Amino acid sequence: GRLEKLKVDECKIYLKKNGLRLTGNKDTLIQRIKEHQEIINGGGEKKYPPHSFVLNCKGDACTGDVVLFEQNVYEMFNIASRSGGGPPCGKRTVAGRIVKESYGAAKQQHTFTVRKSFT
């Protein structure tokens, strides 16, 4: 019940710190915080069980889809080139919702912006 006592500005501080969306009314922000806390406290697989994802699909993804993917993790990361330096030191599994998509006709490349739910 303590979350309901937070002010909108306090909710937005938490959301910003955790890379989550800041839009919506107070109830929406509090719901977003509750969902994030549920996920980081081990409820991620309960909310998004691995079997609920279609693996090796041949179709296309679009805005609104929740996707699961594996990502290399590097000790050294160059923010300018958006690439890792040296060999990867591990992998992580990321689940997130596609919030934006674009298509580069010149390179025939479909690009997605994913807002992660948890890693």
C-alpha positions in Angstrom: 0.0 0.0 0.0 3.0 2.3 0.2 3.2 2.8 -3.6 -0.2 4.4 -3.7 1.2 7.2 -1.4 3.9 8.1 -3.9 3.5 11.4 -5.8 3.6 11.5 -9.6 7.1 13.1 -9.5 8.4 10.3 -7.2 6.9 7.6 -9.5 8.6 9.2 -12.5 12.0 9.2 -10.6 11.7 5.5 -10.1 10.6 4.8 -13.7 13.3 7.0 -15.2 16.0 5.3 -13.0 14.9 1.9 -14.4 14.5 3.0 -18.0 10.7 2.7 -18.1 8.1 4.9 -19.8 7.2 8.0 -17.9 3.8 8.8 -19.6 0.4 8.2 -18.0 -1.6 9.2 -15.0 -0.6 8.3 -11.4 -2.5 5.0 -11.5 -0.8 4.0 -14.7 2.7 4.9 -13.3 2.0 2.9 -10.1 0.9 -0.1 -12.1 4.1 0.1 -14.2 6.2 0.2 -11.0 4.3 -2.8 -9.6 4.9 -4.8 -12.8 8.6 -3.9 -12.8 9.0 -4.9 -9.2 7.2 -8.2 -9.8 9.5 -8.9 -12.7 12.7 -8.1 -11.0 11.7 -10.1 -7.9 11.6 -13.3 -9.9 8.2 -13.1 -11.5 9.4 -12.4 -15.0 9.2 -16.1 -16.1 5.8 -16.3 -14.5 4.5 -13.3 -16.4 6.3 -14.1 -19.7 7.0 -17.9 -19.6 9.5 -19.0 -22.2 7.0 -21.4 -23.8 4.7 -18.4 -24.6 7.3 -17.1 -27.2 7.3 -18.5 -30.7 10.9 -19.5 -31.4 12.5 -19.5 -34.8 9.5 -17.9 -36.3 9.6 -17.1 -40.1 7.1 -14.3 -39.9 7.6 -10.7 -39.1 7.4 -8.8 -35.8 5.6 -5.5 -35.4 4.9 -2.7 -32.9 3.3 -4.1 -29.8 4.7 -7.6 -29.9 6.6 -8.9 -26.9 9.9 -10.5 -28.1 12.5 -12.6 -26.4 16.1 -12.6 -27.6 19.6 -13.4 -26.5 22.2 -10.7 -26.5 26.0 -10.8 -26.1 27.5 -8.9 -23.2 30.9 -7.2 -23.4 33.2 -5.9 -20.7 34.1 -3.0 -22.9 31.3 -1.2 -24.8 31.9 1.7 -27.2 28.8 3.9 -27.0 29.8 5.9 -30.1 30.0 2.8 -32.4 27.4 0.9 -30.4 29.6 -2.2 -30.4 31.5 -4.3 -27.9 35.2 -4.4 -27.7 36.9 -7.8 -27.6 35.2 -11.1 -27.2 31.9 -11.3 -25.3 32.1 -12.1 -21.6 28.7 -13.7 -21.5 25.1 -13.6 -22.8 21.8 -12.4 -21.4 18.2 -13.1 -22.3 16.1 -10.0 -22.8 12.3 -9.7 -23.1 10.7 -6.5 -24.2 7.9 -4.9 -26.2 8.5 -3.5 -29.7 7.6 0.2 -29.4 8.8 1.4 -32.8 9.8 -0.1 -36.1 11.3 1.2 -39.3 12.3 -0.2 -42.6 15.4 0.9 -44.5 14.6 0.1 -48.2 18.2 0.7 -49.4 19.6 -2.1 -47.2 16.3 -3.9 -46.9 16.7 -3.8 -43.1 13.9 -4.0 -40.6 14.8 -2.2 -37.4 13.0 -2.3 -34.1 13.1 -0.3 -30.9 12.5 -2.6 -28.0 11.6 -1.3 -24.5 12.9 -4.1 -22.3 10.7 -5.6 -19.6 13.5 -7.5 -17.9 16.8 -9.2 -18.5 
